[in-house]
Amino acid sequence: MADDKEALSDFDERLLQGVLARIWRHLGGQRDSTSRINKTVSPEELKRRLDLAVRREGIDIEEMLSDIDTYLAESVNTSHPHFMNPLWGGTNIASFAGEIITALTNTSMYTYEIAPMATLIENEMIATMGKLVGYEAGEGIFTTGGSNANLIGMLCARDRKLPDAPTDGIQGKELVAFISEDAHYSTIVAANILGIGKNNLIPISCDDEGKMIPELLEESIITEKRAGKIPFCVVATAGTTVVGAIDPLEEIGEICRREYLWLHVDAAWGGAALLSPKTRGLLRGIEKADSIGWDPHKMMGIQLVCSVLLVRNSGTLNKVCSHADTAHYLFSNKSKNYDLGRKSLQCGRRVDALKLWLAWRAKGDEGWRLQIEKYFSIAKYFADQVIENPLLELVIEPSMTNVCFRYTGARLTQEKQDIANEQIRTELLSSGRFMISTSLINGRTILRGVVANPSVSELVVDELLTTIVKIGNELSQIKY
Ligand SMILES: Cc1ncc(COP(=O)(O)O)c(C=O)c1O
């Protein structure tokens, strides 16, 4: 049983030694491509297997280490070389070390007083990323994810249009915002939280490459204004979730300037393209944005969660979060300009900047450049292999490193192709060999492999495609 009286009891010491040994072992086995990525059991079956209840008396060290072993064994190996499912993967060790130190020092980002070096580190990272997007006098804050960065960006937009909203609310004003039809669902959540409502979030159609069509945006703004609505914000996406499309930021920025609309760019996924001169042109025009969300926990591979909201004009966040000023029990005037809690929607907030800073110090700008270029190069190889294979079809030319494709087989109808692709993913998952995702494009099932994991290689891509074709052929009972 744990003993609270001593700083490091026998229980604590053995627990930490046990955990350190397991970290070593776990990291050592993570990249074994012959191991399973996941265990596919139903929630009911897993519940039956586990004893999760906390008890009246504490457990002993053996049982605790056994709990940890079970947890590790049941976890999905997100650093497995065949893990290509979401927009992130792998373990950046410097970032992982940062997580450990964050937990070890257990503080909160609200005041300089309680998080001195962490505050300066967070400011340094915001300034570094701000420079990369082209902000000269910007500011920013680490958020709990790209979703919340979108929320705060849209909140800044609302408050510029209705400066009294922080005190008086929106008073029945019919605000409307515009998003790409392929925008992340967090923008809808944000519209809900901000009191705007989903129906006042106008989706703008995209072209064949998944990019918002600027002419349609312009038309839609005029239509809404004629209908007596108050446009206040456009959310463009730099790297959509499924296909990685990058909206035409230059053109959209120009429309926003003319119409005096706040432009928020959701670069949760695409922001990392700024790290290489070869890819940064993809985000041409991003400096026109009033605010930008960027998730270092995606392509940069920083441990979850690590997300940043950047804002072009400093002073904006203090105003939007000015309710914090009522917290006399927390903030004093002494460190007013350094207390990051005055720029955040959160009170208690984790130190997420440390892991990014350590990873950046370890890699340098050059290390990021190489990582991003490697991912784009593997994604290009991936797309080329799909194109060359007569049994596969590339659904959309990748802009980022998401590769969307499908197994077509030789004589399958579209309906049968959709079923086959669903089944292929199910089969990949249940075999534990590969993890990729499925999604819908124009109502049809596609497979999506993402290159955002340092262990993914061209060899892995070859293996994945060979496996998919083999499963597809078996499912459609075709002998080639
Ligand atoms: C384009 C885009 N924006 C925002 C998000 C949300 O990011 P988070 O999961 O960090 O909240 C995602 C997640 O995948 C995304 O793809």
The ligand as a Gaussian input file, in Angstrom:
#p B3LYP/6-31G(d) Opt

LIG

0 1
 C       -7.623000      20.627000     -39.798000
 C       -7.777000      20.306000     -38.341000
 N       -8.087000      21.284000     -37.479000
 C       -8.247000      21.060000     -36.178000
 C       -8.102000      19.796000     -35.662000
 C       -8.329000      19.549000     -34.219000
 O       -7.133000      19.428000     -33.575000
 P       -7.044000      18.841000     -32.083000
 O       -7.263000      17.373000     -32.224000
 O       -5.675000      19.216000     -31.656000
 O       -8.113000      19.499000     -31.283000
 C       -7.782000      18.742000     -36.509000
 C       -7.603000      17.365000     -35.998000
 O       -7.244000      16.469000     -36.671000
 C       -7.619000      19.010000     -37.881000
 O       -7.334000      18.031000     -38.758000

